[in-house]
Amino acid sequence: MLNRRSFIISAGATAATRIVPVVSRTSGRRVLTLVYDKALGMMRAVERIVP
């Protein structure tokens, strides 16, 4: 079962692994969107790189 604490930990770990490649690419704009995840029952952040 995925609870709020484990979700935050896994999201932080995922973000940490993605920071290095994103920082190295300077072109493009980062768009952060909040979406409601029915499976988790809470809001979730989705990040996209827009050229």
PDB file with one MODEL, atoms N, CA, C and O in Angstrom:
MODEL        1
ATOM      1  N   MET A   1       0.851  -1.184   0.000  1.00  0.00           N
ATOM      2  CA  MET A   1       0.000   0.000   0.000  1.00  0.00           C
ATOM      3  C   MET A   1       0.891   1.240   0.000  1.00  0.00           C
ATOM      4  O   MET A   1       1.840   1.340   0.778  1.00  0.00           O
ATOM      5  N   LEU A   2       0.577   2.152  -0.859  1.00  0.00           N
ATOM      6  CA  LEU A   2       1.359   3.380  -0.977  1.00  0.00           C
ATOM      7  C   LEU A   2       0.686   4.467  -0.152  1.00  0.00           C
ATOM      8  O   LEU A   2      -0.404   4.931  -0.488  1.00  0.00           O
ATOM      9  N   ASN A   3       1.339   4.864   0.921  1.00  0.00           N
ATOM     10  CA  ASN A   3       0.772   5.933   1.744  1.00  0.00           C
ATOM     11  C   ASN A   3       1.473   7.247   1.424  1.00  0.00           C
ATOM     12  O   ASN A   3       2.360   7.297   0.572  1.00  0.00           O
ATOM     13  N   ARG A   4       1.075   8.290   2.099  1.00  0.00           N
ATOM     14  CA  ARG A   4       1.589   9.630   1.794  1.00  0.00           C
ATOM     15  C   ARG A   4       3.092   9.730   2.018  1.00  0.00           C
ATOM     16  O   ARG A   4       3.797  10.331   1.208  1.00  0.00           O
ATOM     17  N   ARG A   5       3.592   9.151   3.105  1.00  0.00           N
ATOM     18  CA  ARG A   5       5.024   9.245   3.405  1.00  0.00           C
ATOM     19  C   ARG A   5       5.860   8.527   2.350  1.00  0.00           C
ATOM     20  O   ARG A   5       6.859   9.070   1.879  1.00  0.00           O
ATOM     21  N   SER A   6       5.460   7.311   1.975  1.00  0.00           N
ATOM     22  CA  SER A   6       6.234   6.583   0.965  1.00  0.00           C
ATOM     23  C   SER A   6       6.125   7.258  -0.401  1.00  0.00           C
ATOM     24  O   SER A   6       7.067   7.213  -1.192  1.00  0.00           O
ATOM     25  N   PHE A   7       4.980   7.884  -0.680  1.00  0.00           N
ATOM     26  CA  PHE A   7       4.836   8.611  -1.939  1.00  0.00           C
ATOM     27  C   PHE A   7       5.796   9.789  -2.001  1.00  0.00           C
ATOM     28  O   PHE A   7       6.444  10.016  -3.024  1.00  0.00           O
ATOM     29  N   ILE A   8       5.890  10.542  -0.905  1.00  0.00           N
ATOM     30  CA  ILE A   8       6.793  11.696  -0.863  1.00  0.00           C
ATOM     31  C   ILE A   8       8.242  11.244  -0.998  1.00  0.00           C
ATOM     32  O   ILE A   8       9.030  11.880  -1.697  1.00  0.00           O
ATOM     33  N   ILE A   9       8.595  10.150  -0.332  1.00  0.00           N
ATOM     34  CA  ILE A   9       9.964   9.633  -0.417  1.00  0.00           C
ATOM     35  C   ILE A   9      10.281   9.182  -1.838  1.00  0.00           C
ATOM     36  O   ILE A   9      11.346   9.502  -2.366  1.00  0.00           O
ATOM     37  N   SER A  10       9.356   8.436  -2.467  1.00  0.00           N
ATOM     38  CA  SER A  10       9.619   7.960  -3.828  1.00  0.00           C
ATOM     39  C   SER A  10       9.644   9.113  -4.826  1.00  0.00           C
ATOM     40  O   SER A  10      10.435   9.099  -5.769  1.00  0.00           O
ATOM     41  N   ALA A  11       8.784  10.109  -4.627  1.00  0.00           N
ATOM     42  CA  ALA A  11       8.791  11.268  -5.524  1.00  0.00           C
ATOM     43  C   ALA A  11      10.085  12.059  -5.374  1.00  0.00           C
ATOM     44  O   ALA A  11      10.636  12.545  -6.361  1.00  0.00           O
ATOM     45  N   GLY A  12      10.570  12.187  -4.145  1.00  0.00           N
ATOM     46  CA  GLY A  12      11.838  12.884  -3.915  1.00  0.00           C
ATOM     47  C   GLY A  12      13.010  12.158  -4.541  1.00  0.00           C
ATOM     48  O   GLY A  12      13.907  12.783  -5.106  1.00  0.00           O
ATOM     49  N   ALA A  13      13.003  10.831  -4.440  1.00  0.00           N
ATOM     50  CA  ALA A  13      14.083  10.045  -5.039  1.00  0.00           C
ATOM     51  C   ALA A  13      14.047  10.154  -6.562  1.00  0.00           C
ATOM     52  O   ALA A  13      15.090  10.264  -7.207  1.00  0.00           O
ATOM     53  N   THR A  14      12.857  10.123  -7.125  1.00  0.00           N
ATOM     54  CA  THR A  14      12.727  10.254  -8.576  1.00  0.00           C
ATOM     55  C   THR A  14      13.186  11.628  -9.036  1.00  0.00           C
ATOM     56  O   THR A  14      13.886  11.751 -10.041  1.00  0.00           O
ATOM     57  N   ALA A  15      12.795  12.656  -8.305  1.00  0.00           N
ATOM     58  CA  ALA A  15      13.202  14.019  -8.668  1.00  0.00           C
ATOM     59  C   ALA A  15      14.710  14.183  -8.568  1.00  0.00           C
ATOM     60  O   ALA A  15      15.318  14.853  -9.403  1.00  0.00           O
ATOM     61  N   ALA A  16      15.319  13.577  -7.554  1.00  0.00           N
ATOM     62  CA  ALA A  16      16.769  13.696  -7.379  1.00  0.00           C
ATOM     63  C   ALA A  16      17.520  13.052  -8.539  1.00  0.00           C
ATOM     64  O   ALA A  16      18.565  13.556  -8.950  1.00  0.00           O
ATOM     65  N   THR A  17      17.002  11.945  -9.072  1.00  0.00           N
ATOM     66  CA  THR A  17      17.680  11.294 -10.192  1.00  0.00           C
ATOM     67  C   THR A  17      17.477  12.055 -11.494  1.00  0.00           C
ATOM     68  O   THR A  17      18.257  11.893 -12.432  1.00  0.00           O
ATOM     69  N   ARG A  18      16.433  12.888 -11.561  1.00  0.00           N
ATOM     70  CA  ARG A  18      16.154  13.627 -12.791  1.00  0.00           C
ATOM     71  C   ARG A  18      16.767  15.013 -12.811  1.00  0.00           C
ATOM     72  O   ARG A  18      16.802  15.644 -13.867  1.00  0.00           O
ATOM     73  N   ILE A  19      17.247  15.506 -11.689  1.00  0.00           N
ATOM     74  CA  ILE A  19      17.751  16.884 -11.629  1.00  0.00           C
ATOM     75  C   ILE A  19      19.006  17.055 -12.483  1.00  0.00           C
ATOM     76  O   ILE A  19      19.121  18.048 -13.202  1.00  0.00           O
ATOM     77  N   VAL A  20      19.937  16.124 -12.422  1.00  0.00           N
ATOM     78  CA  VAL A  20      21.214  16.266 -13.126  1.00  0.00           C
ATOM     79  C   VAL A  20      21.017  16.377 -14.637  1.00  0.00           C
ATOM     80  O   VAL A  20      21.581  17.293 -15.236  1.00  0.00           O
ATOM     81  N   PRO A  21      20.245  15.492 -15.293  1.00  0.00           N
ATOM     82  CA  PRO A  21      20.064  15.669 -16.742  1.00  0.00           C
ATOM     83  C   PRO A  21      19.302  16.941 -17.100  1.00  0.00           C
ATOM     84  O   PRO A  21      19.595  17.563 -18.122  1.00  0.00           O
ATOM     85  N   VAL A  22      18.331  17.339 -16.279  1.00  0.00           N
ATOM     86  CA  VAL A  22      17.541  18.532 -16.584  1.00  0.00           C
ATOM     87  C   VAL A  22      18.392  19.781 -16.449  1.00  0.00           C
ATOM     88  O   VAL A  22      18.264  20.702 -17.256  1.00  0.00           O
ATOM     89  N   VAL A  23      19.260  19.832 -15.445  1.00  0.00           N
ATOM     90  CA  VAL A  23      20.114  21.003 -15.248  1.00  0.00           C
ATOM     91  C   VAL A  23      21.119  21.133 -16.381  1.00  0.00           C
ATOM     92  O   VAL A  23      21.465  22.246 -16.775  1.00  0.00           O
ATOM     93  N   SER A  24      21.593  20.004 -16.911  1.00  0.00           N
ATOM     94  CA  SER A  24      22.583  20.063 -17.983  1.00  0.00           C
ATOM     95  C   SER A  24      21.981  20.592 -19.279  1.00  0.00           C
ATOM     96  O   SER A  24      22.698  21.164 -20.100  1.00  0.00           O
ATOM     97  N   ARG A  25      20.686  20.414 -19.475  1.00  0.00           N
ATOM     98  CA  ARG A  25      20.010  20.953 -20.658  1.00  0.00           C
ATOM     99  C   ARG A  25      19.456  22.328 -20.319  1.00  0.00           C
ATOM    100  O   ARG A  25      18.578  22.452 -19.466  1.00  0.00           O
ATOM    101  N   THR A  26      19.959  23.351 -20.975  1.00  0.00           N
ATOM    102  CA  THR A  26      19.496  24.702 -20.665  1.00  0.00           C
ATOM    103  C   THR A  26      18.348  25.130 -21.564  1.00  0.00           C
ATOM    104  O   THR A  26      17.598  26.039 -21.209  1.00  0.00           O
ATOM    105  N   SER A  27      18.193  24.487 -22.734  1.00  0.00           N
ATOM    106  CA  SER A  27      17.106  24.872 -23.626  1.00  0.00           C
ATOM    107  C   SER A  27      15.808  24.219 -23.159  1.00  0.00           C
ATOM    108  O   SER A  27      15.807  23.102 -22.642  1.00  0.00           O
ATOM    109  N   GLY A  28      14.732  24.922 -23.349  1.00  0.00           N
ATOM    110  CA  GLY A  28      13.435  24.385 -22.967  1.00  0.00           C
ATOM    111  C   GLY A  28      12.933  24.986 -21.674  1.00  0.00           C
ATOM    112  O   GLY A  28      13.702  25.487 -20.854  1.00  0.00           O
ATOM    113  N   ARG A  29      11.638  24.923 -21.513  1.00  0.00           N
ATOM    114  CA  ARG A  29      10.988  25.481 -20.338  1.00  0.00           C
ATOM    115  C   ARG A  29      10.342  24.352 -19.559  1.00  0.00           C
ATOM    116  O   ARG A  29       9.758  23.439 -20.142  1.00  0.00           O
ATOM    117  N   ARG A  30      10.447  24.415 -18.251  1.00  0.00           N
ATOM    118  CA  ARG A  30       9.863  23.384 -17.397  1.00  0.00           C
ATOM    119  C   ARG A  30       8.451  23.802 -17.014  1.00  0.00           C
ATOM    120  O   ARG A  30       8.234  24.902 -16.506  1.00  0.00           O
ATOM    121  N   VAL A  31       7.499  22.919 -17.261  1.00  0.00           N
ATOM    122  CA  VAL A  31       6.106  23.185 -16.926  1.00  0.00           C
ATOM    123  C   VAL A  31       5.686  22.175 -15.872  1.00  0.00           C
ATOM    124  O   VAL A  31       5.757  20.965 -16.091  1.00  0.00           O
ATOM    125  N   LEU A  32       5.248  22.683 -14.728  1.00  0.00           N
ATOM    126  CA  LEU A  32       4.808  21.833 -13.628  1.00  0.00           C
ATOM    127  C   LEU A  32       3.292  21.916 -13.531  1.00  0.00           C
ATOM    128  O   LEU A  32       2.723  22.999 -13.398  1.00  0.00           O
ATOM    129  N   THR A  33       2.644  20.750 -13.600  1.00  0.00           N
ATOM    130  CA  THR A  33       1.187  20.687 -13.557  1.00  0.00           C
ATOM    131  C   THR A  33       0.762  19.796 -12.409  1.00  0.00           C
ATOM    132  O   THR A  33       1.353  18.740 -12.185  1.00  0.00           O
ATOM    133  N   LEU A  34      -0.251  20.212 -11.686  1.00  0.00           N
ATOM    134  CA  LEU A  34      -0.808  19.382 -10.624  1.00  0.00           C
ATOM    135  C   LEU A  34      -2.010  18.623 -11.164  1.00  0.00           C
ATOM    136  O   LEU A  34      -2.912  19.213 -11.759  1.00  0.00           O
ATOM    137  N   VAL A  35      -2.018  17.310 -10.954  1.00  0.00           N
ATOM    138  CA  VAL A  35      -3.131  16.470 -11.386  1.00  0.00           C
ATOM    139  C   VAL A  35      -3.612  15.650 -10.204  1.00  0.00           C
ATOM    140  O   VAL A  35      -2.841  15.362  -9.288  1.00  0.00           O
ATOM    141  N   TYR A  36      -4.879  15.274 -10.220  1.00  0.00           N
ATOM    142  CA  TYR A  36      -5.430  14.444  -9.155  1.00  0.00           C
ATOM    143  C   TYR A  36      -5.263  12.987  -9.547  1.00  0.00           C
ATOM    144  O   TYR A  36      -5.749  12.563 -10.595  1.00  0.00           O
ATOM    145  N   ASP A  37      -4.579  12.221  -8.713  1.00  0.00           N
ATOM    146  CA  ASP A  37      -4.354  10.801  -8.944  1.00  0.00           C
ATOM    147  C   ASP A  37      -5.389  10.023  -8.144  1.00  0.00           C
ATOM    148  O   ASP A  37      -5.347  10.010  -6.914  1.00  0.00           O
ATOM    149  N   LYS A  38      -6.326   9.370  -8.846  1.00  0.00           N
ATOM    150  CA  LYS A  38      -7.397   8.640  -8.165  1.00  0.00           C
ATOM    151  C   LYS A  38      -6.864   7.447  -7.389  1.00  0.00           C
ATOM    152  O   LYS A  38      -7.394   7.108  -6.331  1.00  0.00           O
ATOM    153  N   ALA A  39      -5.819   6.807  -7.904  1.00  0.00           N
ATOM    154  CA  ALA A  39      -5.257   5.633  -7.226  1.00  0.00           C
ATOM    155  C   ALA A  39      -4.655   6.015  -5.878  1.00  0.00           C
ATOM    156  O   ALA A  39      -4.795   5.280  -4.901  1.00  0.00           O
ATOM    157  N   LEU A  40      -3.987   7.160  -5.827  1.00  0.00           N
ATOM    158  CA  LEU A  40      -3.388   7.616  -4.570  1.00  0.00           C
ATOM    159  C   LEU A  40      -4.370   8.404  -3.717  1.00  0.00           C
ATOM    160  O   LEU A  40      -4.216   8.485  -2.499  1.00  0.00           O
ATOM    161  N   GLY A  41      -5.374   8.979  -4.353  1.00  0.00           N
ATOM    162  CA  GLY A  41      -6.343   9.786  -3.632  1.00  0.00           C
ATOM    163  C   GLY A  41      -5.801  11.141  -3.221  1.00  0.00           C
ATOM    164  O   GLY A  41      -6.225  11.710  -2.215  1.00  0.00           O
ATOM    165  N   MET A  42      -4.850  11.663  -4.011  1.00  0.00           N
ATOM    166  CA  MET A  42      -4.256  12.965  -3.690  1.00  0.00           C
ATOM    167  C   MET A  42      -3.715  13.606  -4.960  1.00  0.00           C
ATOM    168  O   MET A  42      -3.667  12.981  -6.020  1.00  0.00           O
ATOM    169  N   MET A  43      -3.312  14.855  -4.831  1.00  0.00           N
ATOM    170  CA  MET A  43      -2.737  15.573  -5.960  1.00  0.00           C
ATOM    171  C   MET A  43      -1.305  15.099  -6.200  1.00  0.00           C
ATOM    172  O   MET A  43      -0.597  14.713  -5.270  1.00  0.00           O
ATOM    173  N   ARG A  44      -0.896  15.138  -7.477  1.00  0.00           N
ATOM    174  CA  ARG A  44       0.437  14.697  -7.862  1.00  0.00           C
ATOM    175  C   ARG A  44       0.995  15.709  -8.853  1.00  0.00           C
ATOM    176  O   ARG A  44       0.264  16.224  -9.699  1.00  0.00           O
ATOM    177  N   ALA A  45       2.280  15.991  -8.749  1.00  0.00           N
ATOM    178  CA  ALA A  45       2.930  16.942  -9.653  1.00  0.00           C
ATOM    179  C   ALA A  45       3.495  16.202 -10.862  1.00  0.00           C
ATOM    180  O   ALA A  45       4.151  15.170 -10.722  1.00  0.00           O
ATOM    181  N   VAL A  46       3.233  16.740 -12.043  1.00  0.00           N
ATOM    182  CA  VAL A  46       3.755  16.184 -13.287  1.00  0.00           C
ATOM    183  C   VAL A  46       4.577  17.275 -13.952  1.00  0.00           C
ATOM    184  O   VAL A  46       4.081  18.375 -14.193  1.00  0.00           O
ATOM    185  N   GLU A  47       5.836  16.969 -14.248  1.00  0.00           N
ATOM    186  CA  GLU A  47       6.745  17.956 -14.829  1.00  0.00           C
ATOM    187  C   GLU A  47       7.047  17.588 -16.272  1.00  0.00           C
ATOM    188  O   GLU A  47       7.339  16.432 -16.579  1.00  0.00           O
ATOM    189  N   ARG A  48       6.974  18.585 -17.161  1.00  0.00           N
ATOM    190  CA  ARG A  48       7.293  18.371 -18.567  1.00  0.00           C
ATOM    191  C   ARG A  48       8.305  19.412 -19.011  1.00  0.00           C
ATOM    192  O   ARG A  48       8.343  20.519 -18.473  1.00  0.00           O
ATOM    193  N   ILE A  49       9.124  19.057 -19.995  1.00  0.00           N
ATOM    194  CA  ILE A  49      10.066  19.995 -20.611  1.00  0.00           C
ATOM    195  C   ILE A  49       9.480  20.399 -21.965  1.00  0.00           C
ATOM    196  O   ILE A  49       9.259  19.553 -22.831  1.00  0.00           O
ATOM    197  N   VAL A  50       9.231  21.694 -22.136  1.00  0.00           N
ATOM    198  CA  VAL A  50       8.652  22.203 -23.377  1.00  0.00           C
ATOM    199  C   VAL A  50       9.742  22.953 -24.134  1.00  0.00           C
ATOM    200  O   VAL A  50      10.332  23.888 -23.593  1.00  0.00           O
ATOM    201  N   PRO A  51      10.020  22.558 -25.378  1.00  0.00           N
ATOM    202  CA  PRO A  51      11.085  23.239 -26.132  1.00  0.00           C
ATOM    203  C   PRO A  51      10.742  24.669 -26.493  1.00  0.00           C
ATOM    204  O   PRO A  51      11.545  25.355 -27.125  1.00  0.00           O
TER     205      PRO A  51
ENDMDL
END
